[in-house]
Amino acid sequence: MEGEEYGISIDKGIKTKLANALENVQDGKLKIALVGGFSEGKTSIAAAWLEKLDKASMKISHEESSDEVKIYNVDDEIELVDTPGLFGFKEKFSDEAHTIQKYKDITKKYVSEAHLVLYVLNPVNPIKQSHESDLNWLFRELNLLPRTIFVLSKFDEVADIEDDTAYKNEFNIKKQNVTERLCELIKLTQSEINGLSIVAVSANPFDNGIEYWIKNLAEFKKLSHISNLQEATSTKIKTNGGIVNIVNESKKSVIADVINKQLPVARGIQHEIAKNINSLNDTRERISKELMPLSNKISKIRVELREFITGYFSDIILQAQGTSIDSFNDFFQREIGSEGINMNTRIQNEFDKLTNSVNHAISRLEVNFQAEVDNFNSALLSYGSQGVKYLKSSGIINATNVKIARDGIVSAAKFIGVDLSKILKFKPWDATKFAAGANVLISVIGLGIEIWDSIQKQERESKFRIAISDMVDSFEKQRKEILDLINGDNFVDVFFPDYIKLVLNLKEIEKDIETMKETQANFKKWLDVGETIDAEFEVIK
C-alpha cells in the first residue's frame, strides 16, 4: 500500500479485508456477520436463521461458546459469518500471529467487510455503557448502522414467548430501551431512529437443546420468531438497494476502516515530525549565523599571526645581529633558551591566545548542534516506522553520527592550541645547534672566558659572526615556514579543524532537511488523498 512507503503500518488483516472486499464484488455473494457479546446465542441464531440445526458444529446450549469464525453458505448466494463475540474478555492464542488476542479483536477483523450485520443483544441489558467505543466504531466510523439488524437474543428469558400479546409488549419495551441507549451513546438522528431494524428471537427456546428442536421444527418456528429476523433481513437488503449496492457499500466500510484507523495517527505523527524538522532547521540556521562572525574572526587572527611572526622574527634577527661575544649569552638565555624553549613558548603562546577563543566558540556550537541532532533522531525514532522512514530518507543516521553519539562530544579541553612542534619541519630551537656547533661558542659556554686570552681577537670575532649568520639563516627559514603555514590554503584546516567539520555537517544537515521536506510533501499528498476519500465518505453518509 502507498501509505507503507511513508512508514505507515497497515495491519495485515486490513490488507486482507481490502482484497476480500474487491473479490466479493466479483463473486456477488452477500456476506452477513453476526456480532455481539460473547455467549449471547449468535451461533444458535445462525442455525435458526439458516433453518439448519447441525449439532456437530453448533454448540446450542446455555454455555454456548465458539472461539472460531464459522462461515455458512446459503444457496451459493449468502455467506453467514458467525464471529466469536465483540464484547467479552476471554482470550485465545493465535498460532499465526503468536499473540494473545481477545475475541473482540478476532471479530473486528471480519466486521468491516460484512455486507449486513446481525447485532445480537442480551435481552436483559441489551446495550451497556462499556459498549460505547465499539458502537461508535461500528456505526460512526464504519457507517454500518443502515446495514445492521439488532437482534434481541434468548427472548424466552424475559418474555412469555408462547403468549403473543406478552411477547409483543415486552418486545416494545426492549425496542424502546435499545433505541434510547443508542441515542444516548452514538447520538442517533431522527432519520436513523426511523430506520432502525430491531427484532426479538429465541433461537433455543427454554434451553431445550438441539436434539429436541430437530424433532419439533414446527413448534420451533413458532416460538423462536426467527421468521421476523428473516423478514427483517430481506427488507434490509431491499432498502439498501439490493445485493450489488450493499456489496459496494461494504467496500466503503473497509476503506473507511483503514482511513479512520490510520489517518488520525498519521496526521498526528506528521505534525510532530514537521515540528522537529523545523526545530532542527532553526538550529542549523542559528548556528550558521553564529559561524559567520567566527569566519571573519579567523581571517583577522590570520592577519594578526602573520604580523606577529613577521615582527617577532625581525626583532630576534636584529637582536642576534646586534649581539656581541660578551652579550651573546644573555641574549641566548633570554630569547632562545635551552633547546629553544623560550622561543617556542613565545610563539606557541601567541598562537594559543589568538586561536583558543574561536575554537572554544566552535566547540560550544558543535555541542549544541550535536545535541539538537541527537534530540531530533530520538524524537523521530519514537514515532516508530514513520519516523524511521524520514531518518532513512535523509541519511542523518549514519556511521559517522553513530560514532559521535557513541564516543560523545570531545570536551573543550582539547582546544588548548595546535602544537607547532608537531607541525613545523624546522624547529625554532634549531638555531641553537648553529651556535652550539661553533667552537667559539662552545669555548664561551663550556671552558670559560680565560681561554679567549690565547686566541687572537680578530679570529674570535670572525668565527662568532659566522655562527650568528648561520643562526639568522635558521631564523629566516623558520619565519618563512611559519608564514607559509599561515598563508597556506590549509590554515583553517590546521588551526580550526572543527570549524571545517561543523560547516560540512551543517551543509549535510541542510541537504537532509531538504530531503525530509520532500518526503514530508509527498506524505502530505498521501494524507490529502486519504482526507479527500474520508470527506467523500462523509458526503455519501
C-alpha positions as CSV (number, residue, x, y, z in Angstrom):
1,M,0.0,0.0,0.0
2,E,1.2,3.5,-0.7
3,G,1.0,4.6,2.9
4,E,3.5,1.9,3.8
5,E,6.1,3.8,1.7
6,Y,6.0,6.5,4.3
7,G,6.3,4.2,7.3
8,I,2.5,3.8,8.0
9,S,2.0,0.3,9.4
10,I,-1.1,-1.3,7.8
11,D,-2.4,-4.3,9.7
12,K,-2.1,-7.5,7.6
13,G,-5.8,-8.2,8.4
14,I,-6.9,-4.9,6.9
15,K,-5.0,-5.5,3.7
16,T,-6.6,-8.9,3.5
17,K,-10.0,-7.3,4.0
18,L,-9.4,-4.9,1.2
19,A,-8.5,-7.8,-1.1
20,N,-11.6,-9.7,0.1
21,A,-13.8,-6.7,-0.5
22,L,-12.7,-6.4,-4.1
23,E,-13.2,-10.2,-4.5
24,N,-16.7,-10.1,-3.1
25,V,-17.7,-7.6,-5.7
26,Q,-16.9,-10.2,-8.3
27,D,-18.4,-13.3,-6.7
28,G,-21.7,-11.4,-5.9
29,K,-22.2,-13.2,-2.5
30,L,-23.9,-11.4,0.3
31,K,-21.9,-11.6,3.5
32,I,-23.8,-11.4,6.8
33,A,-21.9,-11.1,10.0
34,L,-23.3,-12.0,13.5
35,V,-21.7,-9.8,16.2
36,G,-22.4,-9.1,19.8
37,G,-21.5,-10.2,23.2
38,F,-19.7,-13.5,24.0
39,S,-22.2,-16.3,24.5
40,E,-25.2,-14.2,23.5
41,G,-26.6,-17.0,21.3
42,K,-25.1,-15.9,18.0
43,T,-24.4,-19.5,16.8
44,S,-27.9,-20.6,17.7
45,I,-29.3,-17.7,15.8
46,A,-27.1,-18.6,12.8
47,A,-28.5,-22.1,12.9
48,A,-32.1,-21.0,13.2
49,W,-31.7,-18.3,10.5
50,L,-30.4,-21.0,8.1
51,E,-33.0,-23.4,9.3
52,K,-30.2,-26.0,9.5
53,L,-29.5,-27.3,13.0
54,D,-26.1,-29.0,12.9
55,K,-25.2,-30.4,16.2
56,A,-21.7,-31.3,15.0
57,S,-20.6,-27.7,14.5
58,M,-23.1,-25.7,16.6
59,K,-22.9,-25.8,20.3
60,I,-26.5,-24.8,21.1
61,S,-26.7,-24.8,24.9
62,H,-26.7,-22.4,27.8
63,E,-22.9,-22.4,27.9
64,E,-22.6,-21.7,24.2
65,S,-19.1,-20.5,23.2
66,S,-17.3,-20.7,19.9
67,D,-13.8,-19.2,19.6
68,E,-13.7,-19.6,15.8
69,V,-15.1,-17.8,12.9
70,K,-17.5,-20.1,11.1
71,I,-18.9,-19.4,7.6
72,Y,-22.1,-21.0,6.3
73,N,-23.2,-20.8,2.7
74,V,-26.8,-20.4,1.8
75,D,-27.8,-21.5,-1.7
76,D,-24.4,-20.1,-3.0
77,E,-25.8,-16.6,-2.6
78,I,-25.3,-15.7,1.0
79,E,-22.5,-16.3,3.5
80,L,-23.4,-16.2,7.1
81,V,-20.3,-15.4,9.2
82,D,-20.6,-16.4,12.8
83,T,-18.0,-14.5,14.9
84,P,-16.7,-15.3,18.4
85,G,-18.0,-12.1,20.0
86,L,-17.5,-8.4,20.2
87,F,-17.9,-7.8,24.0
88,G,-16.1,-10.1,26.4
89,F,-12.8,-10.7,28.0
90,K,-11.9,-14.3,27.2
91,E,-8.8,-14.8,25.1
92,K,-7.3,-17.3,22.8
93,F,-3.8,-17.9,21.5
94,S,-3.3,-17.2,17.8
95,D,-0.6,-19.6,16.4
96,E,-0.3,-17.5,13.3
97,A,0.4,-14.2,15.0
98,H,1.9,-15.6,18.2
99,T,0.0,-13.1,20.2
100,I,-2.8,-13.3,22.8
101,Q,-5.9,-11.9,21.1
102,K,-9.3,-11.0,22.6
103,Y,-12.4,-12.5,20.9
104,K,-13.5,-9.0,20.0
105,D,-10.3,-8.4,18.0
106,I,-10.9,-11.6,16.1
107,T,-14.5,-10.4,15.4
108,K,-13.4,-6.9,14.3
109,K,-11.2,-8.4,11.5
110,Y,-14.4,-9.6,9.8
111,V,-17.0,-7.0,10.7
112,S,-16.0,-4.1,8.4
113,E,-16.0,-6.4,5.3
114,A,-19.5,-7.7,6.1
115,H,-22.4,-6.5,3.8
116,L,-25.1,-6.9,6.6
117,V,-24.7,-7.1,10.3
118,L,-26.9,-9.0,12.7
119,Y,-26.1,-7.3,16.0
120,V,-27.0,-9.8,18.8
121,L,-28.1,-8.3,22.1
122,N,-28.6,-9.6,25.6
123,P,-32.4,-9.3,26.4
124,V,-31.9,-8.2,30.0
125,N,-29.4,-5.4,29.5
126,P,-29.1,-5.0,25.7
127,I,-26.7,-2.1,25.4
128,K,-24.2,-1.3,28.2
129,Q,-22.1,1.9,28.7
130,S,-19.0,-0.1,28.2
131,H,-20.1,-0.8,24.6
132,E,-19.8,2.9,23.6
133,S,-16.5,2.8,21.8
134,D,-17.3,-0.3,19.8
135,L,-20.7,1.1,18.9
136,N,-19.1,4.3,17.6
137,W,-16.6,2.3,15.6
138,L,-19.3,0.1,14.1
139,F,-21.9,2.8,13.4
140,R,-20.0,6.0,13.0
141,E,-16.6,5.1,11.7
142,L,-17.7,2.1,9.5
143,N,-21.2,3.5,8.9
144,L,-22.8,0.1,9.3
145,L,-26.0,1.3,11.0
146,P,-28.0,1.4,7.8
147,R,-27.0,-2.3,7.2
148,T,-27.5,-3.6,10.7
149,I,-30.3,-5.5,12.3
150,F,-30.5,-5.5,16.1
151,V,-31.4,-9.0,17.4
152,L,-32.6,-9.4,21.0
153,S,-31.5,-12.9,21.7
154,K,-32.8,-15.5,24.2
155,F,-36.0,-13.6,24.4
156,D,-37.7,-16.5,26.3
157,E,-35.6,-15.4,29.3
158,V,-37.5,-12.1,29.6
159,A,-40.9,-12.8,27.9
160,D,-43.6,-15.4,27.6
161,I,-42.9,-16.4,24.0
162,E,-46.0,-18.7,24.0
163,D,-48.2,-15.6,24.6
164,D,-48.1,-13.3,21.5
165,T,-49.5,-10.4,23.5
166,A,-46.9,-10.7,26.2
167,Y,-44.2,-11.2,23.7
168,K,-45.2,-8.0,21.8
169,N,-45.5,-5.9,25.0
170,E,-42.1,-7.0,26.2
171,F,-40.6,-6.5,22.7
172,N,-41.9,-2.9,22.5
173,I,-40.3,-2.2,25.9
174,K,-37.0,-3.6,24.9
175,K,-37.1,-2.0,21.5
176,Q,-37.6,1.4,23.2
177,N,-34.7,0.6,25.5
178,V,-32.4,-0.2,22.7
179,T,-33.4,2.9,20.8
180,E,-32.9,5.2,23.8
181,R,-29.5,3.7,24.6
182,L,-28.3,4.1,21.0
183,C,-29.5,7.7,21.1
184,E,-27.5,8.3,24.3
185,L,-24.3,6.6,23.2
186,I,-24.0,7.4,19.5
187,K,-26.4,10.3,19.2
188,L,-28.9,9.0,16.6
189,T,-30.7,11.4,14.3
190,Q,-34.4,11.1,13.8
191,S,-33.8,9.6,10.4
192,E,-31.6,7.0,11.9
193,I,-34.2,6.2,14.6
194,N,-36.8,5.7,11.9
195,G,-34.5,3.4,10.0
196,L,-33.7,1.1,13.0
197,S,-34.4,-2.6,12.5
198,I,-34.9,-4.4,15.8
199,V,-36.3,-7.9,16.2
200,A,-36.6,-10.4,19.2
201,V,-35.9,-14.1,18.8
202,S,-35.4,-17.2,20.9
203,A,-33.1,-19.5,18.9
204,N,-33.1,-22.2,21.6
205,P,-36.4,-21.8,23.4
206,F,-36.4,-22.8,27.0
207,D,-32.9,-24.1,26.5
208,N,-34.3,-27.5,25.3
209,G,-31.3,-28.1,23.1
210,I,-30.7,-29.1,19.5
211,E,-31.9,-32.7,19.7
212,Y,-35.3,-31.6,20.9
213,W,-35.9,-28.8,18.4
214,I,-34.7,-31.0,15.4
215,K,-37.7,-33.2,16.3
216,N,-40.1,-30.3,16.8
217,L,-39.4,-27.9,13.9
218,A,-42.9,-26.5,13.6
219,E,-43.1,-25.6,17.2
220,F,-39.6,-24.2,17.0
221,K,-40.5,-21.8,14.1
222,K,-43.5,-20.5,16.1
223,L,-41.7,-19.9,19.4
224,S,-38.4,-18.7,18.0
225,H,-39.9,-15.9,15.9
226,I,-36.9,-16.5,13.7
227,S,-39.1,-15.6,10.7
228,N,-39.1,-12.0,11.9
229,L,-35.3,-12.0,11.6
230,Q,-35.5,-13.5,8.1
231,E,-38.1,-10.9,7.0
232,A,-36.0,-8.1,8.5
233,T,-33.0,-9.3,6.6
234,S,-34.9,-9.3,3.3
235,T,-36.3,-5.8,4.0
236,K,-32.8,-4.5,4.8
237,I,-31.4,-5.8,1.6
238,K,-34.2,-4.1,-0.4
239,T,-34.0,-0.8,1.4
240,N,-30.2,-0.7,0.8
241,G,-30.7,-1.1,-3.0
242,G,-30.1,-4.8,-3.4
243,I,-27.1,-7.1,-3.0
244,V,-24.9,-5.3,-5.5
245,N,-25.3,-1.9,-3.9
246,I,-24.8,-3.4,-0.4
247,V,-21.5,-5.0,-1.6
248,N,-20.3,-1.7,-2.8
249,E,-21.2,0.0,0.5
250,S,-19.2,-2.7,2.3
251,K,-16.1,-1.7,0.2
252,K,-16.5,1.9,1.6
253,S,-16.7,0.5,5.1
254,V,-13.4,-1.4,4.6
255,I,-11.7,1.6,3.2
256,A,-13.2,3.8,6.0
257,D,-11.7,1.3,8.5
258,V,-8.3,2.0,7.1
259,I,-8.8,5.7,6.9
260,N,-10.2,6.2,10.4
261,K,-7.6,4.0,12.0
262,Q,-4.5,5.3,10.1
263,L,-5.2,8.9,9.2
264,P,-5.6,10.3,12.7
265,V,-2.3,8.6,13.8
266,A,-0.6,9.7,10.6
267,R,-1.8,13.3,10.9
268,G,-0.5,13.5,14.5
269,I,2.9,12.0,13.7
270,Q,3.2,14.2,10.6
271,H,2.5,17.3,12.7
272,E,5.1,16.3,15.3
273,I,7.7,15.4,12.7
274,A,7.2,18.7,11.0
275,K,7.8,20.5,14.3
276,N,11.0,18.5,14.8
277,I,12.2,19.2,11.3
278,N,11.5,22.9,11.7
279,S,13.3,22.9,15.1
280,L,16.4,21.2,13.6
281,N,16.4,23.7,10.7
282,D,16.1,26.7,13.1
283,T,19.1,25.3,15.0
284,R,21.0,24.9,11.7
285,E,20.2,28.5,10.6
286,R,21.1,29.9,14.0
287,I,24.5,28.1,14.2
288,S,25.2,29.1,10.6
289,K,24.6,32.7,11.5
290,E,26.9,32.4,14.6
291,L,29.6,30.9,12.4
292,M,29.7,33.9,10.1
293,P,31.4,36.3,12.6
294,L,33.8,33.4,13.5
295,S,34.8,33.3,9.9
296,N,35.7,37.0,10.0
297,K,37.5,36.5,13.3
298,I,39.6,33.6,11.8
299,S,40.6,36.0,9.0
300,K,41.6,38.6,11.5
301,I,43.5,36.1,13.5
302,R,45.4,35.1,10.4
303,V,46.4,38.7,9.9
304,E,47.5,39.1,13.5
305,L,49.5,35.9,13.4
306,R,51.2,37.0,10.2
307,E,52.1,40.4,11.7
308,F,53.3,38.7,14.9
309,I,55.6,36.2,13.2
310,T,57.0,38.8,10.9
311,G,57.6,41.2,13.7
312,Y,58.9,38.7,16.2
313,F,61.5,37.1,13.9
314,S,62.6,40.5,12.7
315,D,63.2,41.5,16.3
316,I,65.0,38.3,17.1
317,I,67.2,38.6,14.0
318,L,68.0,42.2,14.8
319,Q,68.9,41.3,18.4
320,A,71.1,38.4,17.2
321,Q,72.9,40.6,14.7
322,G,73.4,43.2,17.3
323,T,74.8,40.9,19.9
324,S,78.5,40.6,20.8
325,I,80.6,37.8,22.1
326,D,80.2,39.3,25.5
327,S,76.4,39.8,25.4
328,F,75.5,36.7,23.4
329,N,75.0,34.5,26.4
330,D,72.4,37.0,27.9
331,F,70.6,37.1,24.5
332,F,70.6,33.3,24.2
333,Q,69.3,32.7,27.7
334,R,66.6,35.4,27.4
335,E,65.3,34.9,23.9
336,I,66.2,31.3,22.9
337,G,66.7,29.2,26.0
338,S,67.8,25.6,26.3
339,E,66.7,23.7,23.2
340,G,64.9,26.9,22.1
341,I,62.2,26.5,24.8
342,N,61.8,30.3,25.3
343,M,61.4,30.9,21.6
344,N,59.0,28.0,21.2
345,T,56.9,29.0,24.2
346,R,56.6,32.6,23.0
347,I,55.4,31.5,19.6
348,Q,53.1,28.8,21.0
349,N,51.5,31.1,23.5
350,E,50.7,33.7,20.8
351,F,49.1,31.1,18.6
352,D,47.1,29.7,21.5
353,K,46.0,33.2,22.7
354,L,44.6,34.1,19.3
355,T,43.1,30.7,18.3
356,N,41.6,29.4,21.5
357,S,38.7,31.9,21.8
358,V,37.5,30.9,18.4
359,N,38.0,27.1,19.0
360,H,36.1,27.4,22.3
361,A,33.2,29.1,20.5
362,I,33.2,26.4,17.8
363,S,33.2,23.7,20.5
364,R,30.1,25.3,22.1
365,L,28.3,25.4,18.8
366,E,29.4,21.9,18.0
367,V,28.0,20.6,21.3
368,N,24.7,22.5,20.8
369,F,24.4,21.2,17.2
370,Q,25.1,17.6,18.1
371,A,22.6,17.8,21.0
372,E,19.9,19.1,18.6
373,V,20.7,16.3,16.1
374,D,20.5,13.7,18.8
375,N,17.2,15.1,20.1
376,F,15.9,15.1,16.6
377,N,16.9,11.5,15.9
378,S,15.5,10.3,19.3
379,A,12.2,12.2,18.6
380,L,11.8,10.7,15.1
381,L,12.7,7.2,16.3
382,S,10.0,7.5,19.0
383,Y,7.4,7.8,16.1
384,G,8.2,4.2,15.0
385,S,8.4,3.2,11.4
386,Q,7.1,6.5,10.1
387,G,9.9,8.4,11.9
388,V,12.5,5.9,10.8
389,K,11.3,6.4,7.2
390,Y,12.2,10.1,7.5
391,L,15.6,9.3,9.0
392,K,16.4,6.8,6.4
393,S,15.4,9.1,3.6
394,S,17.6,11.9,5.0
395,G,20.7,9.9,6.0
396,I,21.0,11.7,9.3
397,I,21.6,8.3,10.9
398,N,24.9,7.1,9.5
399,A,28.1,5.5,10.7
400,T,29.7,8.9,11.4
401,N,26.9,10.1,13.6
402,V,26.6,6.8,15.4
403,K,30.3,7.0,16.3
404,I,29.8,10.6,17.5
405,A,26.9,9.5,19.6
406,R,28.9,6.6,21.0
407,D,32.1,8.4,21.7
408,G,30.5,11.6,22.9
409,I,31.5,15.2,22.2
410,V,35.1,15.9,22.8
411,S,35.5,18.3,25.7
412,A,36.6,21.9,25.2
413,A,39.9,20.9,26.9
414,K,41.2,19.7,23.6
415,F,41.3,23.2,22.3
416,I,44.5,24.3,24.1
417,G,46.0,25.2,20.8
418,V,47.9,23.5,18.0
419,D,51.3,22.1,19.0
420,L,53.6,23.8,16.5
421,S,56.4,21.5,17.3
422,K,54.4,18.6,15.7
423,I,53.7,20.6,12.6
424,L,56.9,22.5,11.7
425,K,59.7,20.7,10.0
426,F,62.2,23.3,11.0
427,K,62.1,23.8,14.8
428,P,62.5,27.2,16.4
429,W,65.2,25.9,18.6
430,D,67.3,24.5,15.7
431,A,69.0,27.9,15.8
432,T,70.8,26.8,18.9
433,K,72.5,24.0,17.0
434,F,74.4,26.5,14.9
435,A,75.5,28.4,18.0
436,A,76.4,25.3,19.9
437,G,78.3,23.9,16.9
438,A,80.6,26.8,16.6
439,N,83.9,26.2,18.5
440,V,83.9,29.8,19.6
441,L,80.6,29.4,21.5
442,I,81.5,26.0,22.9
443,S,84.5,27.7,24.3
444,V,82.5,30.6,25.7
445,I,79.9,28.4,27.3
446,G,82.0,25.3,28.2
447,L,85.5,26.4,29.0
448,G,85.2,29.9,30.3
449,I,86.4,33.4,29.3
450,E,90.0,32.6,30.3
451,I,90.8,30.6,27.2
452,W,89.9,33.5,24.9
453,D,93.0,35.3,26.1
454,S,95.1,32.9,24.0
455,I,93.2,33.5,20.8
456,Q,93.5,36.5,18.6
457,K,90.6,38.9,18.8
458,Q,90.1,39.1,15.1
459,E,89.8,35.3,14.7
460,R,87.4,35.1,17.5
461,E,85.2,37.8,16.0
462,S,85.2,36.2,12.6
463,K,84.0,32.8,13.9
464,F,81.4,34.5,16.1
465,R,79.9,36.4,13.1
466,I,79.8,33.2,11.0
467,A,77.9,31.5,13.8
468,I,75.5,34.5,14.1
469,S,74.9,34.5,10.3
470,D,74.1,30.8,10.4
471,M,71.7,31.4,13.3
472,V,70.0,34.3,11.4
473,D,69.6,32.0,8.4
474,S,67.8,29.5,10.6
475,F,65.5,32.2,11.9
476,E,64.7,33.2,8.3
477,K,63.9,29.7,7.4
478,Q,61.7,29.3,10.4
479,R,59.9,32.5,9.8
480,K,59.2,31.5,6.2
481,E,57.9,28.1,7.2
482,I,55.5,29.5,9.7
483,L,54.4,32.3,7.3
484,D,53.8,29.7,4.6
485,L,51.7,27.8,7.1
486,I,49.7,30.9,8.0
487,N,49.3,31.9,4.3
488,G,48.6,28.4,3.1
489,D,45.3,27.0,1.9
490,N,45.1,24.6,4.8
491,F,45.4,27.3,7.5
492,V,41.8,26.8,8.7
493,D,42.1,23.0,8.5
494,V,45.2,23.0,10.7
495,F,44.3,25.5,13.3
496,F,40.4,25.3,13.2
497,P,39.6,21.7,12.1
498,D,36.3,21.6,13.9
499,Y,35.2,24.8,12.1
500,I,35.5,23.0,8.8
501,K,33.8,19.9,10.2
502,L,30.9,21.9,11.6
503,V,30.5,23.8,8.3
504,L,30.4,20.5,6.4
505,N,27.9,19.0,8.9
506,L,25.6,22.0,8.5
507,K,25.7,21.6,4.8
508,E,24.9,17.9,5.1
509,I,22.0,18.6,7.5
510,E,20.7,21.3,5.1
511,K,20.6,18.6,2.4
512,D,19.0,16.1,4.8
513,I,16.3,18.6,5.7
514,E,15.5,19.3,2.1
515,T,15.2,15.5,1.5
516,M,12.9,15.2,4.5
517,K,10.8,18.1,3.4
518,E,10.4,16.3,0.0
519,T,9.3,13.2,1.9
520,Q,7.0,15.4,4.0
521,A,5.4,16.9,0.9
522,N,4.8,13.6,-0.7
523,F,3.5,12.2,2.6
524,K,1.1,15.2,2.8
525,K,-0.2,14.4,-0.7
526,W,-0.9,10.9,0.5
527,L,-2.7,12.3,3.6
528,D,-4.7,14.7,1.4
529,V,-5.9,11.8,-0.8
530,G,-7.0,9.9,2.3
531,E,-8.7,13.0,3.7
532,T,-10.4,13.6,0.4
533,I,-11.7,10.0,0.4
534,D,-12.8,10.5,4.1
535,A,-14.7,13.7,3.1
536,E,-16.3,11.9,0.2
537,F,-17.5,9.2,2.5
538,E,-18.9,11.8,4.8
539,V,-20.9,13.2,1.9
540,I,-22.1,9.7,0.9
541,K,-23.1,9.0,4.5
